[in-house]
Amino acid sequence: MLTQKARYGLQALRVLAEATAAAPPGMRRVTLPIHEIADRAPAPRKFLEAILLDLRRHGFVDSLRGKAGGYALARPAEEIALAEVIRAIDGPLASIPCASLTAYRPCLDCPNPSDCSLRRVMRRVRDATAAILDATTLAELAAKPERAA
């Protein structure tokens, strides 16, 4: 399950991607102050400050100090997969440790993980989730849906 921290992080990145997409052509970076990101996300400002610091540490955003300071995307939104952000904030995508590819741990009560039917199902769930999240970019999350005529 997605944590609230990951949800706020994705929403903050969405806000930055939307602002960048709405900028005049030729404007490469859009910097927003934290209070504006918190209002648009919407997210509690104090919690968002910690999340944005974490996102900066993982290379998703850059921060600028001063009067015109704030946060900006460190890479184009088209190059940031949602799975990459979720893994950075929450860790593995698998819902149980024995289904994880990157943080595998056998269940304490499982006598034989290779024969476990629950593990097989949860690996399929993990694989399907990863396929969708790895293929979906921040730009897609920020795109305005087209309205039916």
C-alpha positions, 0 to 999 in steps of 0.5 A: 500500500502506498504511504501518505508520504509517497502520496504527498511526494507524488502530488508535490512532483505533479504540481512541479510538473504541471507548473513546468508544462504551463510555463512559456516555451523556452523556460527550462525550469520553474521554481515554486515556493514550498507554500505554493506546492503545499497549497496545490498538492494539497499537503501539510507544509511541515510534512512536505518540507521533509518529503521535498528534502528526501526527494532532493536527496534522491535527485528528483528536485533541486532547491534554490535559496533566497527570495525567489527560492523554492523547488524545481524538478531536477529532471524532465517530468518525462524521465521520472517514472512513478515507480522510481519515486515510490521506491525511493520513498517507500522502498520495494513495490511488493506488498510482502517481503518474499515477493520483492525482487530488491528486498527479498526476505523469506516469511518466518512461517513459510517452510518452503518459499519456492512452493508457496502459492501465496508468494507466486500470486503476490509476485504476479501482483508485484510484477503487474504493479511495477509494469504500470508504475515503471511505464507511467511518468510524472508527465503523464500524472501531470497531464490534463485529461481530455474532456469528452465532447 
